[in-house]
Amino acid sequence: MFLPQHLLPREDPPHIGSEFGLTPSTPPTARLTVLGITYISLAALWTVLLLSGMTYLFLNRHTPTLRMRGLPLTFAGIILLHLYWATVQSGYTIGPLAPEVAEYWIMGIWYPFGIALFQAGNSRFLWVAGRQGRFAAGGGEKGGEGGGKVGEKGRKGKGVLGWLRGMEYGQRMFLVVTLGMAVQVSSI
């Protein structure tokens, strides 16, 4: 019977971790080829640029445009997403040194947590921008009065739902994101 060459079993079949080109006979050493060094250099350069930008934002955090942004949540999200990217970027180089399950844990924790925290920061910014739009239009908060907290007077109910409605938006978003992250970790 004739079988094409690409369907015949290979002498050294791929195993877990083979996305990095690993086989059982691959020695556990870093791949410091031109490609590996390029990946590491790109990650280092991008890290320096990112840290420079974050330092600038942190030093100017008292300006009105940055105060409403919610930098701590955004920074936490950016740091986790950058750690995820740098690890994946350098996977070719350090892949033979890492255990097979390392990529699973990195993708299962750093990436979703980074997305969640960054989304929480963006959601807070969107909420502040919406409130500013209402205030600029002359409506302010309910009844034309501005400056009150969301959830005050009349929106509080009984029980957990009332407690959630009584919270400020930023606290409520942080609670929801924290619960989501706890569910993510418990499902891993």
N, C-alpha and C positions, 0 to 999 in steps of 0.2 A: 504494500500500500504506500502511496506517495503522499507525504506531508510537506508543505512548504517549510523552509528553514526557520522562519520566524515563529512557527507554531511548535517546533520541537523544544523540549525542555533544555534550559541552559545548564551548563556545568555548575555555575554558582548562582542559584536563584536569589532574587531580591528578598529582603526581610524588612521588618519594621524599621523605619528610618531610611529606607531606600530612596526617599525623595531627595536626600542629599547625595545619592549615588553610592551608598554604603552597602557593603556585603560583609559576610562574616570574616572574610580575609582582609578587610580594610584595617590598617593599623590605626590606633587611637592617637593620631597626631593632627595638629592644626594644618590646614592646607594653605601654605604661604606662597601660593603661586601669584602670578600677576593679577589674575582675576580676584583672588582672595584679598590681596593687599589693596586693590582698587575699591572693593566693597568696604573694607575697614576704614580706608581713608575717606570715602564718601560719608560714611556714618559719623566719623569724627568731625569732619567739616560741618555737616548739618547740625551736629550737637552743639558745636561752638556758635553757629549762627542762631540756633534756637535759644540757647542760654543768653546770648547777647540781647536778643529781642525781649525775652522774659525779664531780664535785668532792667532794661529800659522801661518796660511797663511797670515793674515793681517800684522803681525809683520815682515814677510819675503817677503813682496810684491815687494821689490826692486830687488830681484834676477831675472836674465834673464828668467828663466823658468816660473816664476809667473807673470812677467811684461807682457808677451805676452798672458797670459791667459784671461785677462779681468775680474778681480775679482769682480768689482762692479755688473755687470750683473749676474754673477754666484752666488754671495752672495744673491742678491735680489731673484733670482729663488729658491735657497735653503731655504731661510727663509720662503718664501710663501709655498713651498711644505712641509716644516717641520711644519708650523702652521696648514696646512690642515691635515697632518698625526696625529699630537698631538690631534687635535680636534676630529677627527674620532676615534682615539685610546681611548680617554676618553669619547666617546659617551655613553657607557654603564653606566658610573658613573654620568655624568652630563645631560644625555638625558632627564630625567624628569623635569629638571629645564629650559631647552631651549625651545623656541617657535618652533612650528612645521616647520616653514619655514627657520629656521636657517641653517639646513643642505643643503637646496637648494641654499642659498646664498653662503655658504662656498664652495660648490662644483662648483657653477657657476662662482665664481670670483677667489678665492685663487688658486684652482687647475689649471685652464687654464692659469692664469697669471704666476704662478710658472713654468709651463712647457714652456711657451713662453719665459720668461726671461732666463731660463736655456738653452734653445735651442739657443737663441741669443748669449749667452756667448760661447757655444760650436761652433757655426758657425763662430764667430770671431776667435777662436782658430784654427779652420780648415783652415780659410783663411790665417792666419799668417803662419801656417805650410806649406801651399802650396807655398806661396811666398818665404819662406826660402828654400824649395826644389828647386825651380827654380833658386834662387840665388846661391845655392851650386852647381848646375849643370853647372853653368857658364853662364847662359842666362841672369840673372838679369831681369830687366823689358824690355820692347820692345827695340830691337836694341842692346842688350847687356849692356845697361846702368842700373845700379841699383839705388835704393834709391828714386825714384820718387813716387808721389802719384798716386794711380789708379784713372783714370778719367782725368788726365792731357793730354794736347796736342792731339788733333785730336778726342777725344771721346766725347767732349761736342757737343751737338746739340742745337737746338732751342726748347723752350717750357719746359714743365714739364719733359718730357723724357730726354732732355739734362741736365736739372738741376739734375735729379736723377743720371744720368751717371757721372756727374761731382763731385758727393759727394764721400767722402771716404767710404770704405766698412763698417766700424763700424757705421758711421752715418746713412748710408742707411739701415743697418740691424735694428738699433734702431728705425728708422722711420717706417719701415714695422711692427715691433713688436708693436710699440705704436698704429699704425692704427688698427692692429688686436685686440689689447686689447680694443680699443674704440668700435669696432664693437661688441665684446663680451659683453661689458657692455650695449650697446644700445639694444642688442637683449634680454637681461634679462628683 
